Amino acid sequence: MSVTLKGDKEIANIPSIKRKSLKINLNDNIYGTFAEIGAGQETVRNFFRAGGASGTIAKAMSAYDKDFSDAIYGIEHDNRYVTQPRLKKMLTHEIELMEDRLSRSKHPEKLFFSYANTVATIDFAKKFKGHGWVGIKFQLDPLEDYNEIVLHIRFKQNDARLQQETLGVLGVNLIFGAFYMNDRPKELLKSFYDNLDKDQIEIDMINFSGPRFMYVDNRLMSLQLVKNGMTDAVMFGPDGNNLLPAQVLYKKNILALRGSFRPVTKVNMDMFENAQKMFLNEKTVSEDNAKIIFEITLANLRAEGEINERDFLDRAELLCSLGQNVMITNFQEYYKLVEYFAQFTKARMALAMGVYNLVQIFDEKYYRHLSGGILEAFGKLFFKDLKVYLYPLKDQDTGEFITSDTLKVHPRMKELYKFFKYNGKMLDIENFNPEILDIFSRNVLQMIADGEEGWEEMIPHRVAELIKDHRLFGYSTRKFAKKINK
């Protein structure tokens, strides 16, 4: 066994790749195929080297030639080979061959699996570092249906050979985890980096499926990726399944709304609906090419200390039920979020935010770590085709609405503020509902927790019904009954 250290602190006893491979090889029941495209046969090589591979490896192949690959797995309609659909076809095809060619009566105890990867390593110009899809389809009982783990990776190393070796280590970790850590999905997820460093590879999407993972919420697994520092941003759709941001946002017009959404209030929806109208009315934006994203930062999820997973899932449940795409990010500063989006699109982007958030953007203390300070941050924020849609704030003392015209920033920021405002980078949301500006998520949440009446009027009807039906945010009919009886 080898020991991995983080700083001076021992964090785990991690078996070497050889030991993991050997343990699988010595298990008489684990038996399957390896199909690897794009980076050699790096995963299966570890099993050959470990010894005893004849009882584990049914077949190892690399269909590198596109015509030959198409003849085996079929032709992709988009003519792309490093995709999730291609990976799934590979996994399914190889399992079907196993089932078709081997007699279950002869191998009643065998646990079949197919492991596959389809990747593109770094190009010769070293501008594109490469990415890929990796997955395993496997049984844990011969009479049970197959389980599946699929993940997307991004290479960080600048050498193709090193990327190949990294992929081989990841593949062993995935197969080992599937068979020996499937009852601990969070630990399984962490184990993907056994004998690896986060500077070598990024995992930015994962989905679990199958009978043994029926209890796994893939949205929670997405959260773990960001929480563990495996990636900076993850995304999931209305159906709760994780999405690959690079794929969903490619060449799209993007409108993002940041918030706590704890819970979603009428103010949130008013901001969303008005910002969406303004965004779709932009000349360079088409509805067919637009993506709306509700973003929650990791810092927001940690606002009260440790991340409360139940609280996170409650927020996710509401946003998904409203048909929204949700993104969890590790970007506290807005310019980092815009930089992230800019990797995937050069099209028009927009941020919808309240006055309070805009004030924070113009606070110099958030940019002290940058050599160029706030000017560098604003250069990154507004360099791209970006607009800010500003939702007003009601002054609780005077009752006046604070907009971009009446907003006060630090005297040193006045000229910078004027520059961006009068260059059309900031637009006020004018058709807001003035009747709801006294609503705050934190007050609604407290009312739900205390069993007070009236909170339903502060949030969309659909959201209120979901909170009651699914007992979200600590809602309890007993609390309300006790309040009424008193």
N, C-alpha and C positions, 0 to 999 in steps of 0.2 A: 504494500500500500504506500502511496505517496501522500505527502502533506502539502496542502496549498496554504500559503500565507497571504494575508492582506495587511500591508504595513508590517507591524511586529506582532500582529494578533493572528493566532491560528483559528481558522474558521471551519475547517472540515477535513476529514480523512477521505480523500478522493482516490478511487482505484485508477490505475493507469489504463490507457487505451488497450494495451495488450491484455491486461487482466480482465477487462470488460469483455473483450472479444473472446477470450478463452472460456469465460464462464458461459457465454452463449453457445460456443462450440461444444462444450461438454454437456449441455442439456440435450438429452437424446430426443426430446419432443419438438424442439424449435427447428423448423425446416422451411427454407424459402428461397426466393430469387432476388437478384440484385440487377437493376437496370439503371445505368448511369450514363448521362449524355452531357458533354460539354467540358468536362474537367478530368478525363481519365476515369479509371476504376479505383478511385482512391479509398472508398469506403470498404469495398469487398477485399481490397488488398490487406487491410488490417486483420481480417479474419483468416486469410490464407497464411499470413505470417505468424499468427498466434498458435497455430497447430490444431489438429483435430477438426479441420473445416469440412471434411467429407460428410459428416453427419448433419451439417447445417446448411451448406450451400447446394441448392438444387441446380442453379444456373447463374452465371454471371455474364452480362452482356453490355455492349455499348454500341447502339445503333447510330453511329456518328453521321453517316451519309444521309442526307435529307430524303432522298428517294427511297432508300432502304427503310428509314424510320417511318415514312409515310405508308410503306407497304405493310409494316407491322401494326402501327397504331392508328392509321388513318390520316387523312389530310385535314389540316386546320384551315378553317374558312378565312382566317386573317393571315395565313402563311407565317405565323410566328410559332416558335418552338419552345421558348422559355416562358411558359405560361402555366397558370394553374390548371386549366382544362387539359393541357398536354400531360401534366403530371398525373392527374386523376385517370386519364386514359391508360397511361403506363401501368399504374397500380392495379387497376381493374383487369386489364388484359392479362397481366402476369398471374394474377390470382386465378382467373378463369382457366388458364392453361394448366396450372397446378391441379385444380379440381378435376379437370378433364382428363389429364394424363396419369394421375395417381389414384389408385383404388383405395377408398376409405376403409374397406374391409381388411386390406392388407396393412394399412397405417391408421388404426383406430385412435391412437393417442397423439398423433402428430398435430402440432399447432402450426398451421401454414402462415406464411407472411410474404409480402412483396415490399421491397424497399426500392425507392426510385429517386433520382434527382435529375433535373434538367437545368443547366446553368450556362451563363456566359461569363467567362473570366475577363480580366483586364485586357483592354485593347493595346495595340502596339504603340499608339500615341500616348497612352496612359492618361487619357482624358476621361474615359469611362471605366470605372473600377470593376464593374460587373455586379451581377445579381443572379438569383436563381430560386427555384422551388424545390423543396425537399419534403419527402413524405414516406409514411409507412402504413400499410394496410395489414392488419394482423388479428389472429384469434387468441383468445385466452382459454377457450374451451372448444374441443372439436365439434360439439353440437351447437355452438353459439354462433351468431352472426359476427361479421368482421367489424373491428374498430378501425378508426383512421385518425392519424395526426398529420396535418399538412402545415408547413410553415414557409414563409418567404424570407430570404436572407439578402443582405447587401455586403459585398466584400469591402474591406477597408485597406487591405495590404496592397502594395505597389508592385508585386511580383506574382506572375501567374503560377509558378511552382509552389510558392507559399500558400496561395489561395487554394490550390488543389489539396495540399496537405491539411489545411484548416477544414475544408469540406469533408475530408475523410474522417477526421476526429469528430466533427459534428454528427456525421452519419452513424458512427458507432454509439455515441451518446444517445442519439434518438432511438436506435434499436434496443439498446440496453434499458433505457428508461421505459420504453413501451412494454417490455416484458416484466421488468422487475420493480417499476415505480408507478405503475398505472393507477394505483389506489391513492396516490399522493400527487395529484397533478401540479400543485404549486412547486413542490420539490422537484418533480420531473422537469418542469420548465427551467428551473435554476440549473439542473444538471446538464443542460445543453452546453454550458460553458465550462464543464469539467475539462481540465487540461487545455483550456483556451483562455484568451484574454479578450475583453470587450473592444480592444483596439484592433482586433483581427477581423471581427465579423459583427454585423448588426442583424437582429431578428426583429422585423417590424410587422409581422402578422402571423397569427397561428389560429387554427381551428381544430377542435376535438369533436369527434362524432363516433357513434356506435353504442352498443348496449352498456359497455363498461363506463362510458362517459355521459350517460343520460343525465346525471346530476351536475355535470360541469356547465357553468354558464360562460360561454366564450367571451362575453363582455368583461367578465372578471379576469379572465386570462389575459385579455388585452391590457387591462389595468396593471397586471403583474409585469408585463413587458416594460412599461414605462417606469413603474415603481422600482424594478430591479436594475434600471439603467441599461436595458438591452436595446432600447430605442427611445427617441424623443417624442414620438407622436404615434398614436394608433387611432383607428377609426372603425366604427361599426354602424351597420344600417338599421332600418326600422324593424327588420326581422331578427335582430340580435346577433347576426353572424358578423364576424370580423371582416373588414374590407382592407384592401391594399391601397393606401392613400395615393401612391404614384399612379396606380391604374385608374382610380376613380377621378382624380383631379387633373389628369393629363390634358393639357391644352384647354382647360375649362375656365369660364368666368366664375370667380369664387367670391361669395359673400359669407363672412364669418361673424357670428355673434358670440361674444364671451360673457359668461355669467356663472352664477352658482346654481341656478335653476333648482332651488331647494325650498319650496317646489316652484314649478313654472307658474308665474302669476299673469294677470291680465296686462300688466306693464310689459312683461317679456314678450307676450304675443302681439301687443300693439306695436312695439318696437320692430319685431320681426316682420309683421305684415306691411308696415309702412316702408321699412327699409327694402323689403323685397320689391315693392312697387317701384321705388326710386331706382333700384338697381336694374330692373328689367326695362325701365324707360331710357336707360343709357343707350346711346347710339351704337356703342361697340359691344353691347350685350344682347344675346339672343336667349330666349327662354329654354330652348332645346339644349343649349350649351352651358347653362348655369347650374352651379352646385351651391346649395345653402348648407352651412355647417354650424351646428351649435357646439361651441368649444368650452370645455371645462379644464382648467389648469390643475396640475398636481398640487400646486401650492394652495389652491382653493379647496381641494379635497382634504388637505392637511390643516385647514384653518383652525380646527379645534384639537390639534395634536396629531395622533396617529390616524391613518386613513380608516374610516369606518366602512367596511365593505358593504354592509347592509344598506347604509345611507347612500353609497355610490350606486348600488343596483336600483334603489328606489328612484333616484334621479334618472337613471338610464331607462327604467321602465316607462316613466312618464314621457320622456322625449321620443322614445321609440314608438309609443302608442300614438303619438301625434304625427307619426310618419317622417321623423327627422333623422338626418345623418348626424351622428355624434362623434366628436373628436376629443380625446384626452391627450394633453400635451405637457411637456416639461418646459414650456416657454413662458416665463413670467413676463418678459418684456414683449410688447407687440411687434417690435421690429424683427424679433427672432421668428415669430409666427409668419410674418410676411416673407422673410428670407426662405423659410421652409416651403411655403406655397410656390415661391418663384423657381424652385427646382423643377416644378412640374408644368408650369404655364407662364406664358408671357402676356396672356390676355388680361383684361380689366379685372381688378380685385377691389373689394370694398370691405370695410369694417363698420359694423353698427355698434355704437356704444353710447353709454350715458355720459353726462357732463362730468361726473366724478372720475370716471376712467380717463377722460381726456385731460383733466387736471393732473392726474398721475403721470401721463405721458410727458407733460411739460415740467416734471420735477427732476432736477439735475442729479439727485442722489441715486437714481436708478442706473446711471450711466458712468459712475466713477471708475468702473473697471475697464472702460473703453479709453484707449489712448486719445481718441478724438472727442471724448465726452458726448454730450447731447447732440452736437452737430453730426458726429459720426452715426449715431443712432437714427437721427432724422433723415440722413442721407440714405440709409438702408431702408427706412420705413417708406419714404416717399419717392425713392428712385424709380421704382416700378410704377406701373399704371394703376395707382391706388387712390381711392377716395374714402373719406370718413363720413358716415351719416350719424349726426349727433342728435340724440334724444334728450329733451329738456329735463331740467331738475326744478322741482318746486321749492322755493325758499320757505322753510317752515315758519320763519318769523314774519316775513312780509307778505307771503302768499304769491309773490311774483315768480314768473317762470324764467329760469336762467338758460339762455341760449348762447350760441357762439358770439352774438353781438354784445351780450352783457356779462359774459364770463370774464373773471379776473384771474390773471396768471401773475407769477412773480415778475417784478419790474424788469429783471434781466432778460425775461423771456418774451416781453411784449413785442419786440420787433420780429422775433422769430415766429411768434404766433400770428402776427399780422401777415407775414410773408405767405404762410401756408393757407391762411383763411382766404385772403384776397386773390390767391392764385387758383381758386376753385377746388382745392383739395379737401375742404371741409364744407359740408352742406347740412343745414338744419332739417330735421324731420318736423315739418310744419303741421301735418294733418293728425297730430296726436290727440288722444282723448284726455282733456284736462280733468275729467272727473275721477281718474284712477291714479293720479300722481302721488297720492298719499299711501299707496300700497307698497309694502316692502316684504320681500321673501322672509326675512328673519322674523317679522311680526306674525306672518301667517304660520310659520313653523312653530312659533311659541304658542300660538293659540291652539294648534292641533295637539301639541304636547300637553297643554294645560286643560284640554277638554272644553275650551270656550266655544261659544256659538258665533256664527257670522263669518268665519273664514272662507266658507264656500262662495261667498259673494265676491271675494277678492281674486279668485282664480277661475280659469275657464271651466265651464260645466263638466266637460269631458274629463278634465284633470281631477276635479272634486270626486266624481264617481269612481275613478280609478283608485284614488287614495282610500276611499271607503271600502271598495270591493276587495282590494289587495292588502289592506291594513298597512299602508305605506307611512313612513315618517312617524312611527309610533302611534298611529291612529288606533283608538280603541273605543268601542261603543260604551264600554263600562265607564270610562272617564266622563263621557257626555251625560250618561245616566246619573252618575253621582252629582254632577254639577247642577242638573235640573232638580234632583231631589232636595239639594241644599236650598 
